[in-house]
Amino acid sequence: ILSRLCVRFKLTTSLACYVANRTCFPRAYCHSVRTREQLRDMRVHIIPALQDNYMYLLVDEASNEAAVVDPVEPEKVLSVVDKEQVKLTGVLTTHHHLDHSGGNAKIVTMVPDLLVYGNDDRIAAQNRCVKHQDKFQVGKLSVTALSTPCHTSGHICYYVESEDRTSRVVFTGDTLFVGGCGRFFEGTAQQMFHALCEVLAGLPADTQVYCGHEYTVKNLLYASHVEPASEAVRSKLEWAKGDLLLLLQ
């Protein structure tokens, strides 16, 4: 299932990672070296956080309005906001774990009138509760909340489409990674199967996926053990390792 998801979507963030110590391979895979993805009507800034987390700044090109996904380190986010000269209006929180929602309480004191979206009373500063298929706007971008309980009971993925529906991305938090999925802390295997194979796999195939952590190589090493004959896993693993080797040269 996961190997098929690898090739179904354009999995964006996990291209290559900074490595401080070669002897740590593969544990030292931390963050993508790519910092920005430009689409026709939107752009996504990839902002590394903590040891292997990702925050994302989503910008609507038409209005210059922006929302941030899981701003656990608000200062880093606001540095990008200032540099890009965009108007930050929202926070898209995927789930309540502190490595994702731990910056919410601080960022709302730094930026007035922020809308903080989520689906869990445990999310700090949440003021907009969203359910499955709820829709809202970031500028002219349409955002749809997708309920994907399992990692946590209130986990939400955020699917974003441009006004003309030519550009689309999804922020999957700790539900879908490159070659893997989140741990089942508060749900069942049936719930994760539904989230991956029905909710997320039902999105258009050209959807760009932005996940919550950099786990690519260790996920694919495990996948290659489980599915040793999978060409999808083999090619994706070589792709990830190749980008690492370029960094180490």
Secondary structure as GFF3:
##gff-version 3
##sequence-region A 1 249
A	DSSP	alpha_helix	2	8	.	.	.	ID=ss1
A	DSSP	beta_strand	10	11	.	.	.	ID=ss2
A	DSSP	three_ten_helix	22	24	.	.	.	ID=ss3
A	DSSP	beta_strand	36	38	.	.	.	ID=ss4
A	DSSP	beta_strand	42	49	.	.	.	ID=ss5
A	DSSP	beta_strand	53	60	.	.	.	ID=ss6
A	DSSP	beta_strand	65	69	.	.	.	ID=ss7
A	DSSP	alpha_helix	74	84	.	.	.	ID=ss8
A	DSSP	beta_strand	87	92	.	.	.	ID=ss9
A	DSSP	alpha_helix	98	101	.	.	.	ID=ss10
A	DSSP	alpha_helix	104	110	.	.	.	ID=ss11
A	DSSP	beta_strand	115	118	.	.	.	ID=ss12
A	DSSP	beta_strand	128	129	.	.	.	ID=ss13
A	DSSP	beta_strand	135	138	.	.	.	ID=ss14
A	DSSP	beta_strand	141	147	.	.	.	ID=ss15
A	DSSP	beta_strand	156	161	.	.	.	ID=ss16
A	DSSP	beta_strand	168	173	.	.	.	ID=ss17
A	DSSP	beta_strand	176	177	.	.	.	ID=ss18
A	DSSP	beta_strand	180	181	.	.	.	ID=ss19
A	DSSP	alpha_helix	189	194	.	.	.	ID=ss20
A	DSSP	pi_helix	195	200	.	.	.	ID=ss21
A	DSSP	beta_strand	208	211	.	.	.	ID=ss22
A	DSSP	alpha_helix	216	226	.	.	.	ID=ss23
A	DSSP	alpha_helix	231	248	.	.	.	ID=ss24
###
